[in-house]
Amino acid sequence: MKIIKRDGRIVDYDRQKISTAIEKANSEVKGAEKANKNDIKNIILYIEDLEKKRMLVEDIQDIIEQQLMKIGKYELAKRYIVYRYTRALVRKSNTTDQTILGLIRNGNKDLNEKNSTQSTMLASSQRDYIASEVSRDLTKRMLLPEKIVQADEEEFLHFNDADYFIQPIFNNCFINISDMLDNGTVINNQIIETPKNFKEACLILTQILAIVGSNQYGEKYIDFSSLGKYLRRSYDNYKSEIKSKYNGKMSNDLIEDLLKIRITEELKFGIKTIQYQYNSFFSTNIQSPSVRFFFNLNAEDEYIKENTMIIEEIFNETLVNCNNESQQEFPSLIFIINEHTSSNEGDFDYLTNLAQKCSHNGSSISYISAKKMKENFIGRFNQGMCSINLPRIAIAANGEEDLFWSILDEKLELCKEALMCIHYALVGTTSDICPLIWQFGAVSRLNTNEKIDDLLYGNNSTLTLGYTGIDELEKIMKSNLETNLQDNNFSLIIIKHLKKTIDKWKKETNIGFNLYNTSNDPFEKLSFENEIIKKIPVF
C-alpha cells in the first residue's frame, strides 16, 4: 500500500507509524483509557484489511479516531483529535502579519525578488501588496475549500485569482470600444459624447483603459479598427474648414496636400497621446494597465484606408522605440493574419512586412490567424482562471501510467471546483460595482443595480483552465514509462483530454470554458498551427 502525504509525496505504508502515533496519545491519558498493544494491533489490521492500493494520510487518521471510539477509548480519541486539530492550526497559521510587517520595513526579500518591475519601497506599491496579502490570506483560510488550498500548496494546481478573490471583480475583458465611442459613455459621472475627431477618440480611449484597468486584474483587449471612423471625421472636418477658407484661392492639388499634412499631424498626435497616457497613468495595482491592441484588417471595412494609416503609424512608432532605449513603451500588439495579409500578393502585405520588421527588432508583436481568433475569443470577458501543473502530476504518478490518468482527472475536478468558486463569487454582483464596465458599454449596458448574472452563462463570458509544463510533461512520462506512448504525441493526447474535459464542463454548467497555455504566449502558439501564415518574410 502507498500513502499520499499532505505535500503530495507518495511513500510506502509503515504500520509502525500508526503504532507510534497512538502511543503518543496514550501518554496523555490514564488507566483504562489507554489502548493496549492488542487494541493497537487490531486497528492496524483493520486498516490493512481494507486492501487499498493507496490511501491519504488524513483517511488513515480518520479511521484511527473511529476505531478508538468504537472500542470505548473516548478520552484517548479526544486527545488524538485535539492533537490533529492543533497540528492543522499550525499548518494553517496566519503568516500575513509577518509578511506585511516585512513589506513595510522593506525586509520581505521574496516580494522584492518576485516583483522586480514594481518597487516595494514605494508607499503606493506597498498599499497594493498589503491588499494582495490580505486577500490571499482570507482566500486560503476562509473562502476556498481546504482541498483546493492543499492542492495549490502542493503545486498540483494554481489558483490564479487569490490576490483579488475577496472582491467581485473579474480577470480580463475585450473592451467594446466601438460601442463606447459610437454611442457615448459616462466617466466619473460625466457624460462623454461621441468624439468629434481622432484626437478626442484617442484621449477617451486612454481614460477608458485606465478605469477598466482599475476594476479588473488581467489584460484588456482593444480592436483598433474602431478608430478608423474618427480619423475620417478629422479629415472631413479639415476638408470642410480648408475649402470654406481657400476654395477658389488654391488649386485642388494644393488643398489635398494641405489636408494630407493636417491629417498626418493629427494621426501622429493621436498615437503619441495613447503612448504617453499609457506610460504615465497607473491602475490601482500601481502599474500601467496591461493592454493588447488587435489589428484586424478587413477589405470590406468602410474605413479600411484610415485603419491602414493608423496601423502603419503605430508600427513606425514601434520601430523608433526599438531603436531608441529612451523612447516610451507601447502596448502589446496583436496582428491578425487573414487572406489579405498572409502572402506576398495580399492587399496589405506591406503592413505584414512592417510587423515582422518590428518583431525582428525586438518589439512584442504577436500573431494570430483570423480563424483561430474566432475559435478562441468567446464572450466579452473572462471570469477567472485556475491552472493545472502537468509535470507535478507526472512526478506524483512515479512512472505508473494508470495512476497518472487517475491523478490528472482527480486534480482536474479540483480545478473545476476552484473555477466554480470564482463563478459563484461573481453571481449576484450588481452593475453598480463599476458603472463604466457594466452600465456604460465597456462590457455591457445593464441598468442601475441590475445583476450581471446573465452575462456569466452561455457564450457571454468564460472560465479558463490553464495548463503548464506540457513540454516537460512529455519528457518525464516518456523517460519514466514503458508504454506505447513512445510512439505517440503525448502532448497532443493530453491537450485533447483537457479539451474534452472542458467541453464536458460546458454541457454540465452552461458556462463557457476555455484552455490557456500558461507556459507561452497563446497568440504565438495559435498563429502557426497549420494556418495561412506561410510566407511571412524574415528580416
C-alpha positions as CSV (number, residue, x, y, z in Angstrom):
1,M,0.0,0.0,0.0
2,K,1.1,3.5,-0.8
3,I,0.5,6.5,1.4
4,I,-0.2,10.0,-0.1
5,K,1.3,12.7,2.2
6,R,-0.1,16.2,2.6
7,D,2.6,17.6,0.3
8,G,1.7,15.1,-2.4
9,R,4.6,12.8,-1.9
10,I,3.8,9.1,-2.2
11,V,5.6,6.9,0.3
12,D,5.4,3.2,1.4
13,Y,3.0,2.3,4.1
14,D,4.6,1.8,7.5
15,R,2.5,0.2,10.3
16,Q,5.0,1.4,12.9
17,K,4.0,5.0,12.3
18,I,0.4,4.2,13.3
19,S,1.6,2.5,16.5
20,T,3.8,5.4,17.4
21,A,1.0,7.9,16.9
22,I,-1.4,6.1,19.1
23,E,1.3,5.6,21.8
24,K,1.9,9.4,21.8
25,A,-1.8,9.9,22.5
26,N,-1.7,7.1,25.1
27,S,0.9,9.1,27.1
28,E,-1.7,11.8,27.8
29,V,-4.4,9.6,29.3
30,K,-4.6,7.3,32.3
31,G,-5.7,3.8,33.3
32,A,-8.4,2.2,31.3
33,E,-8.5,5.0,28.7
34,K,-5.1,3.8,27.3
35,A,-5.1,1.5,24.3
36,N,-3.2,-1.7,24.9
37,K,-1.0,-3.5,22.4
38,N,-3.8,-5.7,21.2
39,D,-6.1,-2.7,20.6
40,I,-3.4,-1.0,18.6
41,K,-2.7,-4.2,16.6
42,N,-6.4,-4.6,15.8
43,I,-6.6,-1.0,14.5
44,I,-3.6,-1.6,12.3
45,L,-5.1,-4.9,11.0
46,Y,-8.4,-3.1,10.2
47,I,-6.6,-0.6,8.1
48,E,-4.5,-3.3,6.3
49,D,-7.6,-5.5,5.7
50,L,-9.1,-2.7,3.6
51,E,-6.6,-3.7,0.9
52,K,-6.3,-0.3,-0.6
53,K,-3.6,0.4,-3.2
54,R,-3.2,3.9,-1.9
55,M,-4.6,6.0,1.0
56,L,-4.4,9.6,2.0
57,V,-2.7,10.1,5.4
58,E,-5.9,12.0,6.5
59,D,-8.1,9.0,5.8
60,I,-5.9,6.8,8.0
61,Q,-6.1,9.3,10.8
62,D,-9.9,9.3,10.4
63,I,-10.0,5.5,10.7
64,I,-7.8,5.6,13.9
65,E,-10.3,8.1,15.5
66,Q,-13.3,5.9,14.6
67,Q,-11.8,2.7,15.8
68,L,-10.7,4.2,19.1
69,M,-14.2,5.4,19.8
70,K,-15.6,2.0,18.7
71,I,-13.7,0.3,21.4
72,G,-14.8,2.8,24.0
73,K,-11.5,4.8,24.3
74,Y,-13.3,8.1,24.1
75,E,-10.8,10.2,26.1
76,L,-7.9,8.7,24.0
77,A,-9.8,9.5,20.8
78,K,-10.4,13.0,22.1
79,R,-6.7,13.5,22.8
80,Y,-5.9,12.2,19.3
81,I,-8.5,14.6,17.7
82,V,-7.1,17.6,19.6
83,Y,-3.6,16.7,18.6
84,R,-4.7,16.5,14.9
85,Y,-6.6,19.8,15.1
86,T,-3.7,21.6,16.8
87,R,-1.3,20.4,14.0
88,A,-3.8,21.6,11.4
89,L,-3.9,25.0,13.0
90,V,-0.1,25.2,12.9
91,R,-0.2,24.3,9.2
92,K,-2.8,27.0,8.6
93,S,-1.3,29.6,10.9
94,N,-1.7,33.2,9.7
95,T,1.7,34.5,8.5
96,T,0.1,37.6,6.9
97,D,1.2,39.8,9.9
98,Q,4.9,38.9,9.3
99,T,4.6,39.3,5.6
100,I,3.0,42.8,5.8
101,L,5.4,44.0,8.5
102,G,8.3,42.7,6.4
103,L,7.0,44.6,3.5
104,I,6.6,47.9,5.3
105,R,10.1,47.5,6.8
106,N,11.4,46.6,3.3
107,G,12.6,43.3,4.7
108,N,10.5,40.9,2.5
109,K,13.1,39.6,0.1
110,D,10.7,37.2,-1.5
111,L,8.4,40.0,-2.7
112,N,11.3,42.1,-3.8
113,E,12.7,39.3,-6.0
114,K,9.3,38.3,-7.3
115,N,8.2,41.7,-8.4
116,S,11.3,43.4,-9.9
117,T,9.1,45.7,-12.0
118,Q,7.3,47.2,-9.0
119,S,9.4,48.7,-6.2
120,T,8.3,47.7,-2.7
121,M,9.9,50.9,-1.4
122,L,7.0,53.0,-2.8
123,A,4.1,53.6,-0.5
124,S,1.7,53.1,-3.4
125,S,3.2,49.7,-4.2
126,Q,3.1,48.7,-0.5
127,R,-0.6,49.5,-0.4
128,D,-1.2,47.2,-3.4
129,Y,0.9,44.4,-1.8
130,I,-0.8,44.7,1.5
131,A,-4.2,44.3,-0.2
132,S,-2.9,41.3,-2.1
133,E,-1.5,39.6,1.1
134,V,-4.8,40.1,2.9
135,S,-6.8,38.8,0.0
136,R,-4.5,35.7,-0.3
137,D,-4.7,35.0,3.4
138,L,-8.5,35.3,3.6
139,T,-8.9,33.3,0.4
140,K,-6.9,30.4,1.8
141,R,-8.2,30.4,5.3
142,M,-11.8,31.2,4.8
143,L,-13.1,31.3,1.2
144,L,-11.7,28.3,-0.6
145,P,-12.4,24.6,0.3
146,E,-9.4,23.2,2.1
147,K,-8.8,20.5,-0.5
148,I,-8.3,23.2,-3.2
149,V,-5.9,25.2,-0.9
150,Q,-4.0,22.0,-0.2
151,A,-3.7,21.1,-3.9
152,D,-2.4,24.7,-4.5
153,E,0.2,24.4,-1.8
154,E,1.3,21.0,-3.1
155,E,1.6,22.7,-6.5
156,F,-0.8,20.4,-8.3
157,L,-2.8,23.4,-9.4
158,H,-2.5,27.2,-9.1
159,F,-5.5,29.3,-8.0
160,N,-4.6,32.4,-10.1
161,D,-7.0,34.8,-8.6
162,A,-6.1,34.6,-4.9
163,D,-4.7,38.2,-4.9
164,Y,-8.2,39.6,-5.8
165,F,-10.7,36.9,-4.8
166,I,-12.2,38.7,-1.9
167,Q,-13.7,41.3,-4.3
168,P,-16.3,40.5,-7.0
169,I,-14.0,41.5,-9.9
170,F,-13.0,39.5,-13.0
171,N,-9.9,38.7,-14.9
172,N,-9.8,40.3,-18.3
173,C,-12.1,41.7,-21.0
174,F,-12.4,42.6,-24.6
175,I,-13.5,46.3,-24.3
176,N,-16.3,47.2,-26.6
177,I,-14.6,50.4,-27.6
178,S,-16.7,50.7,-30.8
179,D,-19.9,50.9,-28.8
180,M,-18.5,53.3,-26.2
181,L,-17.2,55.7,-28.9
182,D,-20.1,55.5,-31.2
183,N,-22.9,55.7,-28.6
184,G,-21.1,57.7,-25.9
185,T,-20.3,56.7,-22.3
186,V,-20.0,58.0,-18.8
187,I,-16.7,58.6,-16.9
188,N,-16.8,59.8,-13.3
189,N,-20.4,60.8,-13.6
190,Q,-19.7,63.0,-16.7
191,I,-21.4,62.2,-20.0
192,I,-18.8,61.6,-22.7
193,E,-20.3,62.2,-26.1
194,T,-19.2,60.7,-29.4
195,P,-15.7,62.1,-30.3
196,K,-15.7,64.7,-33.0
197,N,-12.2,63.8,-34.2
198,F,-9.3,61.3,-34.0
199,K,-7.5,63.2,-31.2
200,E,-10.6,63.1,-28.9
201,A,-11.2,59.4,-29.7
202,C,-7.6,58.6,-28.6
203,L,-7.9,60.6,-25.4
204,I,-11.2,59.0,-24.5
205,L,-9.7,55.6,-25.2
206,T,-6.9,56.0,-22.8
207,Q,-9.3,57.2,-20.0
208,I,-11.4,54.1,-20.6
209,L,-8.3,51.9,-20.3
210,A,-7.3,53.4,-17.0
211,I,-10.7,52.9,-15.4
212,V,-11.3,49.4,-16.7
213,G,-7.7,48.6,-15.6
214,S,-8.5,49.6,-12.0
215,N,-11.6,47.4,-11.9
216,Q,-10.2,44.1,-13.1
217,Y,-6.8,42.5,-12.7
218,G,-6.0,40.9,-16.1
219,E,-5.3,42.2,-19.6
220,K,-7.5,44.5,-21.6
221,Y,-8.0,43.9,-25.3
222,I,-8.9,46.6,-27.9
223,D,-9.8,46.3,-31.6
224,F,-8.1,49.3,-33.1
225,S,-10.2,49.2,-36.2
226,S,-12.8,51.1,-34.2
227,L,-10.7,54.3,-34.6
228,G,-10.6,54.5,-38.4
229,K,-14.0,56.2,-38.4
230,Y,-12.7,59.1,-36.3
231,L,-9.6,59.7,-38.4
232,R,-12.1,60.0,-41.3
233,R,-14.0,62.6,-39.2
234,S,-10.9,64.6,-38.7
235,Y,-10.2,64.5,-42.4
236,D,-13.8,65.7,-43.2
237,N,-13.5,68.5,-40.6
238,Y,-10.2,69.7,-42.1
239,K,-11.5,69.5,-45.6
240,S,-14.6,71.5,-44.8
241,E,-12.6,74.1,-43.0
242,I,-9.9,74.5,-45.7
243,K,-12.4,74.5,-48.6
244,S,-14.6,77.2,-46.9
245,K,-11.5,79.3,-46.4
246,Y,-9.4,78.7,-49.6
247,N,-11.9,77.5,-52.2
248,G,-11.1,79.3,-55.4
249,K,-7.9,80.7,-54.0
250,M,-5.9,77.4,-54.1
251,S,-5.9,74.5,-56.5
252,N,-7.4,71.2,-55.6
253,D,-4.0,69.6,-55.5
254,L,-2.7,72.2,-53.0
255,I,-5.8,71.8,-50.9
256,E,-5.2,68.0,-50.9
257,D,-1.6,68.4,-50.0
258,L,-2.6,70.7,-47.1
259,L,-5.2,68.1,-46.0
260,K,-2.6,65.4,-46.0
261,I,-0.2,67.4,-43.8
262,R,-3.0,68.2,-41.3
263,I,-4.3,64.6,-41.1
264,T,-0.8,63.2,-40.8
265,E,-0.1,65.6,-37.9
266,E,-3.3,64.6,-36.2
267,L,-2.6,60.9,-36.7
268,K,0.8,61.3,-35.1
269,F,-0.6,63.4,-32.3
270,G,-3.3,60.8,-31.5
271,I,-0.9,57.9,-31.4
272,K,1.5,59.8,-29.3
273,T,-1.3,60.7,-26.9
274,I,-2.1,57.0,-26.5
275,Q,1.6,56.2,-26.0
276,Y,2.1,59.0,-23.5
277,Q,-1.0,58.2,-21.5
278,Y,-0.3,54.5,-21.4
279,N,3.2,55.2,-19.9
280,S,2.1,57.8,-17.4
281,F,-1.1,56.6,-15.8
282,F,-1.4,53.8,-13.2
283,S,-4.2,51.4,-12.4
284,T,-4.9,50.6,-8.8
285,N,-2.2,47.9,-8.8
286,I,0.4,50.7,-9.4
287,Q,1.3,49.6,-12.9
288,S,0.4,50.7,-16.4
289,P,-2.8,48.7,-17.3
290,S,-1.8,45.6,-19.3
291,V,-3.2,46.3,-22.8
292,R,-3.2,44.4,-26.1
293,F,-4.2,46.1,-29.3
294,F,-5.7,44.0,-32.1
295,F,-5.0,44.9,-35.7
296,N,-7.7,43.3,-37.8
297,L,-7.8,44.4,-41.4
298,N,-11.0,43.7,-43.4
299,A,-11.1,44.7,-47.1
300,E,-14.8,45.4,-46.8
301,D,-14.3,47.8,-43.9
302,E,-15.7,51.2,-44.8
303,Y,-12.7,52.8,-43.1
304,I,-10.0,50.5,-44.3
305,K,-7.9,53.3,-45.7
306,E,-7.8,55.1,-42.4
307,N,-7.2,51.9,-40.4
308,T,-4.2,51.0,-42.5
309,M,-2.8,54.5,-41.9
310,I,-3.3,54.1,-38.1
311,I,-1.6,50.7,-38.1
312,E,1.3,51.9,-40.2
313,E,1.9,54.8,-37.9
314,I,1.9,52.6,-34.8
315,F,4.4,50.2,-36.4
316,N,6.6,53.1,-37.4
317,E,6.5,54.5,-33.9
318,T,7.2,51.0,-32.6
319,L,10.3,50.7,-34.8
320,V,11.5,54.1,-33.4
321,N,11.1,52.8,-29.9
322,C,13.0,49.6,-30.8
323,N,16.0,51.6,-31.9
324,N,16.0,54.1,-29.0
325,E,16.0,52.8,-25.5
326,S,14.9,56.2,-24.1
327,Q,11.6,56.1,-26.0
328,Q,8.4,55.1,-24.3
329,E,6.9,51.7,-24.5
330,F,3.8,50.9,-26.5
331,P,1.1,48.4,-25.5
332,S,1.5,44.9,-26.8
333,L,0.3,44.5,-30.4
334,I,-1.5,41.5,-31.9
335,F,-1.5,41.3,-35.7
336,I,-4.4,39.2,-37.2
337,I,-3.4,37.2,-40.2
338,N,-6.0,36.8,-42.9
339,E,-6.2,36.3,-46.7
340,H,-5.2,40.0,-47.2
341,T,-2.1,39.9,-45.0
342,S,-0.8,36.4,-45.3
343,S,1.1,36.3,-48.6
344,N,3.2,38.5,-51.0
345,E,0.0,39.0,-53.1
346,G,-2.1,40.3,-50.1
347,D,-3.5,43.8,-50.3
348,F,-1.9,44.8,-47.1
349,D,1.3,42.7,-47.3
350,Y,3.4,45.8,-46.7
351,L,1.9,46.0,-43.2
352,T,2.8,42.4,-42.6
353,N,6.3,43.1,-43.6
354,L,6.4,46.1,-41.3
355,A,5.1,44.0,-38.4
356,Q,7.7,41.4,-38.9
357,K,10.4,44.1,-39.1
358,C,9.2,45.3,-35.6
359,S,9.3,41.7,-34.3
360,H,12.8,41.3,-35.7
361,N,13.9,44.4,-33.8
362,G,12.6,43.2,-30.5
363,S,9.1,44.5,-30.3
364,S,6.4,42.5,-28.5
365,I,4.1,41.8,-31.5
366,S,2.2,38.5,-31.6
367,Y,0.3,36.9,-34.5
368,I,-2.9,35.0,-34.7
369,S,-4.9,33.8,-37.7
370,A,-8.4,35.2,-38.2
371,K,-9.8,31.6,-37.9
372,K,-8.1,31.0,-34.6
373,M,-9.3,34.4,-33.4
374,K,-12.9,33.4,-34.0
375,E,-12.4,30.0,-32.3
376,N,-10.6,31.2,-29.2
377,F,-12.2,34.5,-28.3
378,I,-15.6,33.7,-26.8
379,G,-17.7,36.3,-25.0
380,R,-16.8,39.7,-23.7
381,F,-14.9,38.9,-20.5
382,N,-13.1,36.2,-18.6
383,Q,-14.3,35.4,-15.1
384,G,-11.0,33.9,-13.8
385,M,-8.5,31.1,-14.2
386,C,-7.2,28.1,-12.4
387,S,-4.1,26.3,-13.8
388,I,-3.1,22.6,-13.6
389,N,0.6,21.7,-13.2
390,L,1.2,18.7,-15.5
391,P,4.8,17.9,-14.6
392,R,3.8,17.8,-10.9
393,I,1.2,15.2,-11.6
394,A,3.7,13.1,-13.7
395,I,6.1,13.1,-10.8
396,A,3.4,12.1,-8.3
397,A,2.4,9.2,-10.6
398,N,6.0,7.9,-10.2
399,G,6.1,6.2,-13.6
400,E,2.6,4.5,-13.4
401,E,0.5,5.4,-16.4
402,D,-2.8,4.4,-14.9
403,L,-2.0,6.4,-11.7
404,F,-1.1,9.4,-13.9
405,W,-4.5,9.5,-15.5
406,S,-6.2,8.9,-12.2
407,I,-4.4,11.8,-10.5
408,L,-4.9,14.0,-13.6
409,D,-8.7,13.6,-13.5
410,E,-8.8,14.0,-9.8
411,K,-6.9,17.3,-10.0
412,L,-9.0,18.4,-12.9
413,E,-12.1,18.1,-10.8
414,L,-10.5,20.2,-8.2
415,C,-9.7,22.8,-10.9
416,K,-13.3,22.8,-11.9
417,E,-14.4,23.2,-8.3
418,A,-12.0,26.2,-8.0
419,L,-13.3,27.7,-11.2
420,M,-16.9,27.4,-9.9
421,C,-15.8,29.2,-6.7
422,I,-14.7,32.1,-8.9
423,H,-18.0,31.9,-10.8
424,Y,-20.2,31.8,-7.7
425,A,-18.2,34.7,-6.2
426,L,-19.4,36.8,-9.2
427,V,-23.1,35.6,-9.1
428,G,-25.3,38.3,-7.6
429,T,-22.9,41.2,-8.4
430,T,-24.7,44.3,-9.4
431,S,-23.8,46.7,-12.2
432,D,-23.2,49.5,-9.7
433,I,-19.8,48.0,-8.7
434,C,-18.3,49.5,-11.8
435,P,-20.7,51.5,-13.9
436,L,-18.3,52.1,-16.8
437,I,-17.9,48.3,-17.3
438,W,-21.4,47.1,-16.7
439,Q,-23.7,50.1,-17.4
440,F,-21.8,52.3,-19.9
441,G,-20.6,50.0,-22.6
442,A,-17.1,48.5,-21.7
443,V,-18.7,45.1,-21.4
444,S,-22.5,45.7,-21.3
445,R,-25.3,48.3,-21.0
446,L,-27.1,47.0,-17.9
447,N,-29.5,49.1,-15.8
448,T,-28.6,50.6,-12.5
449,N,-28.4,47.9,-9.7
450,E,-29.1,45.2,-12.3
451,K,-27.3,41.9,-11.6
452,I,-24.7,40.7,-14.0
453,D,-25.7,37.0,-13.7
454,D,-27.0,36.5,-17.2
455,L,-23.5,37.6,-18.5
456,L,-21.9,34.7,-16.6
457,Y,-23.5,32.0,-18.7
458,G,-23.6,30.8,-22.3
459,N,-21.1,32.4,-24.6
460,N,-21.2,35.8,-22.8
461,S,-18.0,35.1,-20.8
462,T,-15.5,32.3,-20.0
463,L,-13.8,30.5,-17.2
464,T,-10.2,29.4,-18.0
465,L,-8.5,26.1,-17.3
466,G,-4.8,26.9,-17.6
467,Y,-2.2,24.2,-18.1
468,T,1.6,24.5,-17.7
469,G,4.6,22.3,-18.4
470,I,3.3,20.4,-21.4
471,D,6.8,20.0,-22.9
472,E,8.3,19.0,-19.6
473,L,5.5,16.5,-19.0
474,E,6.2,14.6,-22.2
475,K,9.9,14.3,-21.3
476,I,9.0,13.0,-17.8
477,M,6.4,10.5,-19.0
478,K,8.5,9.1,-21.9
479,S,11.6,8.7,-19.7
480,N,9.7,7.0,-16.9
481,L,7.1,4.9,-18.6
482,E,7.4,1.7,-20.5
483,T,4.3,2.1,-22.7
484,N,3.2,2.7,-26.2
485,L,3.3,6.4,-25.5
486,Q,6.8,6.3,-27.0
487,D,5.1,6.1,-30.4
488,N,2.6,8.8,-29.9
489,N,2.5,12.6,-29.4
490,F,1.7,12.5,-25.7
491,S,1.3,16.3,-25.5
492,L,-1.4,16.2,-28.2
493,I,-3.1,13.4,-26.3
494,I,-3.1,15.4,-23.1
495,I,-4.4,18.6,-24.8
496,K,-7.2,16.6,-26.4
497,H,-8.1,15.2,-23.0
498,L,-8.2,18.7,-21.4
499,K,-10.3,19.9,-24.3
500,K,-12.7,17.0,-23.9
501,T,-12.9,17.7,-20.2
502,I,-13.8,21.4,-20.5
503,D,-16.4,20.5,-23.2
504,K,-18.0,18.3,-20.6
505,W,-17.9,21.1,-18.1
506,K,-19.7,23.4,-20.6
507,K,-22.5,21.0,-21.0
508,E,-22.9,20.4,-17.3
509,T,-22.9,24.1,-16.3
510,N,-23.9,26.2,-19.4
511,I,-20.7,28.3,-18.8
512,G,-18.1,29.0,-21.4
513,F,-14.8,27.2,-20.5
514,N,-11.6,27.6,-22.5
515,L,-7.9,26.4,-22.4
516,Y,-4.9,28.6,-22.0
517,N,-1.3,27.5,-22.2
518,T,0.3,29.4,-19.3
519,S,3.8,28.4,-20.4
520,N,3.9,30.5,-23.6
521,D,2.2,33.4,-25.3
522,P,-1.0,31.8,-26.5
523,F,-1.2,34.0,-29.6
524,E,2.2,32.9,-30.9
525,K,1.2,29.3,-30.2
526,L,-2.1,29.6,-32.1
527,S,-0.8,31.5,-35.0
528,F,1.3,28.8,-36.7
529,E,-1.0,25.8,-36.3
530,N,-1.4,24.7,-39.9
531,E,-2.9,28.1,-40.7
532,I,-2.4,30.6,-43.5
533,I,0.8,32.1,-42.2
534,K,3.0,30.5,-44.8
535,K,5.1,33.3,-46.5
536,I,5.8,35.9,-43.8
537,P,9.2,37.3,-44.8
538,V,12.2,37.1,-42.4
539,F,14.4,40.2,-41.9
